[in-house]
Amino acid sequence: MKKLLTFLFTIMSLGLYSQNDLPNGCQDCATAQGFYCGEDPSNWTIYSPNGCVPSFYINDGYEDCVDASDEGADVIATTIEECPEPIVEPCDTVYVDVPVIEYIYETIYVDVPVIEYIYETLYDTVYVDVPVIEYIYDTVYVDVIEYVDVIEYIDVIEYVDVIVTEYIDCDSGLPCTSGMEEILDKSIEDNRLFNLNGQIIREPNGVYIEGGKIKYKFK
């Protein structure tokens, strides 16, 4: 706990100085209201950073300086008057020749040629012969032939019942002497299409024979 307080005291002491910013002397310690252990670093401890015992460690029963000078009934914080005058080391003055740079500005006048643009609009009248197209309209009279309704009579022939006296095949409905039976059998064997004349056809059209049957197809 004491180490923590010492650390906090060191942090707070940093804010009291604007130059060098460390309590590294008697006057810095007096300004922080601490007790200065002296200029000999061997008399300092971790509880007296830079030889300065925080004010709350003075007469606390612990030896914060090695020689225990911070303990005693009559021990108080170090004052600035008790601090010795700071030793100022003499410094030598060194004169250095600083080169002086002289800027010379010279104004140069240059003749700049002036380009003058002259704009001139020329208008010229050109006469052009324009051909004149003349439209001539002529009236032509055409003889009109009147339409005549023509009525044409057509003689109608009555239907006559034709009686076939030949025997009719029961499967095809055609005369037995037409050879249709052979065409029907051939359509079953070859698996092709035939017309009524027994000719092979590629596609069904009208009345045709397929698979032993007579069929009819409308387009």
Buried (B, 14 or more C-beta within 10 A) or exposed (E): EBEEEBEEBBEEBEEEBEEEEEBBBBBBBBBBBBBBBBEEEEBBBEBBBBBBBBEBBBBBEEBBBBEEBBBEEEBEBBEEEEBEEEEEEEEEEEEEEEEEEEEEEEEEEEEEEEEEEEEEEEEEEEEEEEEEEEEEEEEEEEEEEEEEEEEEEEEEEEEEEEEEEEEEBEEBEBBEEBEBBEBBEBBEEEEBBBBBEBEEBEEBEEEBBBEBEBEEEEE
